[in-house]
Amino acid sequence: MDESYCQQTGTDHCVNNGADRSIGEYWEREFCKMAAARQMVFTPMQIGRSKSAQAFGLAMGAWKTYTLPDVTIWTWPGQHHEIKHKSPTRNGWFGLEAYRFRALLSFAVITGQDVMYTIHNHALNGGRENTDNQIAHWFTAPVQLLDGTWEHRQTNGTSWVNGTKQTGIEILYWARKLWTPLAEYWKSQ
């Protein structure tokens, strides 16, 4: 999460990476519980890892790595979800680091499968610390739809990169209207 987002919302969750990861893992598990309740088969790729999970392939004779989204649902037709627990900024935007977005987009192109940016909107849930999970608070958008549609591009954001707080990180922001309810997306599959 970038520092300007923290300043806009008055939160302090950009201070402790371990706490942020713990909260993220909780919501990834809650997402998996919802998928299981719908008879989906899945793999949580990031839970318990200190570094991102990777996929490998050859591109023009050289090894290429792809950073995997948080959860892969194997049930046909297959879908991959980058899970975030956040609320929109004061401008009504959802943000993501540009390097992370590009990795998700690259993975969507190479797999030809749905790669989704999926958000648990804690503004609808009584706040960041509330652990009550309801599918009505979850929204998702395909990264290919988000490509080139951002409302704002911040070039000097602050974020966690490989467990280290770094500055000068590019952050992309999209209007929340681009997200659809997760329940609707799952019904369409």
C-alpha positions in Angstrom: 0.0 0.0 0.0 1.4 3.4 -0.8 2.0 6.1 1.7 -0.3 8.7 0.1 -3.1 6.2 0.4 -2.4 5.9 4.1 -2.4 9.6 4.4 -5.7 9.9 2.6 -7.4 7.3 4.7 -5.7 8.1 8.0 -4.6 4.5 8.5 -1.3 3.2 9.9 -1.2 -0.2 8.1 1.8 0.8 6.0 4.0 0.7 9.1 4.3 -3.0 9.9 4.8 -5.4 7.0 4.4 -8.5 9.2 1.0 -7.3 10.4 0.0 -6.4 6.8 0.9 -9.9 5.7 -1.0 -11.5 8.6 -4.1 -9.5 7.7 -3.7 -10.4 4.0 -3.4 -14.1 4.8 -6.5 -14.0 6.9 -8.5 -12.6 3.9 -6.9 -15.0 1.5 -8.2 -17.8 3.7 -11.6 -16.2 3.9 -11.7 -16.1 0.1 -10.7 -19.7 -0.1 -13.5 -20.7 2.3 -16.0 -18.9 0.0 -14.6 -20.8 -3.0 -14.7 -24.1 -1.1 -18.4 -23.5 -0.2 -19.1 -23.2 -3.9 -17.4 -26.6 -4.6 -14.3 -25.0 -6.2 -10.9 -26.6 -6.0 -8.1 -24.1 -5.4 -4.5 -23.5 -4.2 -3.6 -20.5 -2.0 -0.2 -19.7 -3.6 1.1 -17.1 -1.1 0.0 -18.2 2.3 3.0 -19.1 4.5 5.5 -17.8 2.0 7.9 -14.9 2.6 8.5 -14.4 -1.1 6.1 -14.5 -4.0 5.3 -17.9 -5.7 6.6 -18.2 -9.2 5.7 -20.0 -12.4 8.4 -20.7 -15.0 8.6 -21.1 -18.8 10.8 -20.5 -21.8 10.5 -17.3 -23.9 12.7 -17.0 -26.9 15.0 -19.7 -25.6 15.5 -18.1 -22.1 13.9 -18.9 -18.8 11.2 -16.5 -17.8 9.6 -16.3 -14.4 6.0 -15.2 -13.7 4.8 -14.0 -10.3 1.7 -15.9 -9.4 -1.5 -14.3 -8.0 -2.5 -15.1 -4.5 -5.1 -17.9 -5.2 -5.6 -20.1 -8.2 -9.0 -21.8 -8.7 -8.5 -24.9 -10.7 -12.1 -25.7 -11.3 -13.0 -25.1 -14.9 -12.5 -22.7 -16.6 -9.7 -21.7 -14.2 -9.2 -18.3 -12.6 -6.4 -16.6 -10.7 -7.1 -14.0 -8.0 -4.8 -11.3 -6.5 -6.5 -10.7 -3.2 -6.5 -7.3 -1.3 -8.2 -6.2 1.8 -8.7 -2.4 1.4 -11.2 0.4 1.0 -11.3 2.9 -1.8 -9.3 6.2 -1.5 -11.2 9.4 -0.9 -11.3 9.7 -4.7 -13.2 6.4 -4.9 -10.2 4.6 -6.4 -8.5 1.2 -5.8 -4.8 1.2 -6.3 -2.1 -1.3 -7.0 1.7 -1.1 -7.6 2.4 -0.9 -11.3 5.1 -3.6 -11.2 2.6 -5.9 -9.6 -0.1 -5.0 -12.1 2.2 -5.7 -15.0 3.1 -9.1 -13.6 -0.5 -10.0 -13.3 -1.2 -8.8 -16.8 1.7 -10.7 -18.2 0.4 -13.9 -16.5 -3.1 -13.3 -17.9 -1.6 -13.0 -21.4 0.6 -16.1 -21.2 -2.1 -18.3 -19.6 -5.2 -17.1 -21.5 -7.1 -17.5 -18.3 -8.9 -15.0 -16.1 -6.5 -13.1 -13.8 -8.6 -11.0 -11.4 -7.8 -8.2 -9.1 -10.1 -9.1 -6.2 -10.8 -6.8 -3.3 -12.5 -7.3 0.1 -13.8 -3.7 0.6 -13.5 -3.3 4.3 -15.3 0.1 4.1 -18.4 -2.1 3.8 -17.4 -4.4 6.6 -17.1 -2.0 9.5 -13.4 -1.2 9.1 -10.1 -2.8 8.5 -9.9 -4.7 11.7 -13.4 -6.3 11.5 -13.1 -10.0 10.6 -16.7 -10.7 9.6 -16.7 -12.1 6.1 -19.6 -11.5 3.7 -19.4 -12.1 -0.1 -21.3 -8.8 -0.6 -18.1 -7.0 0.4 -16.0 -8.7 -2.3 -15.5 -7.2 -5.8 -13.4 -8.3 -8.7 -12.1 -7.1 -12.0 -10.1 -8.8 -14.8 -6.6 -7.3 -15.1 -7.0 -7.1 -18.9 -10.0 -4.8 -18.5 -8.0 -2.6 -16.1 -5.1 -2.3 -18.6 -4.8 1.3 -19.7 -8.0 2.4 -17.8 -6.4 3.8 -14.7 -7.6 7.2 -13.4 -4.4 8.3 -11.8 -0.7 7.2 -12.0 1.4 8.1 -9.0 5.2 7.9 -9.7 6.5 8.5 -6.2 4.5 6.0 -4.0 5.8 4.1 -1.0 5.1 0.4 -0.8 6.4 -2.9 0.5 8.6 -4.6 -2.2 10.0 -8.0 -1.3 9.4 -7.3 2.4 11.2 -3.9 2.3 9.5 -0.5 2.4 10.6 1.4 -0.7 9.9 4.8 -2.1 9.6 5.9 -5.7 7.2 3.1 -6.5 4.7 3.7 -9.3 1.1 3.1 -8.2 -1.9 2.9 -10.5 -5.4 3.8 -9.4 -8.7 2.8 -11.0 -12.3 3.9 -10.4 -14.1 1.3 -8.3 -16.9 1.2 -10.8 -14.7 -1.1 -12.9 -15.1 -3.9 -10.2 -18.1 -6.2 -10.2 -19.4 -8.2 -7.2 -17.5 -11.4 -6.8 -20.8 -13.3 -6.4 -21.8 -12.1 -9.9 -18.5 -13.1 -11.4 -18.7 -16.6 -9.9 -22.3 -17.1 -11.1 -21.1 -16.3 -14.7 -18.4 -19.0 -14.6 
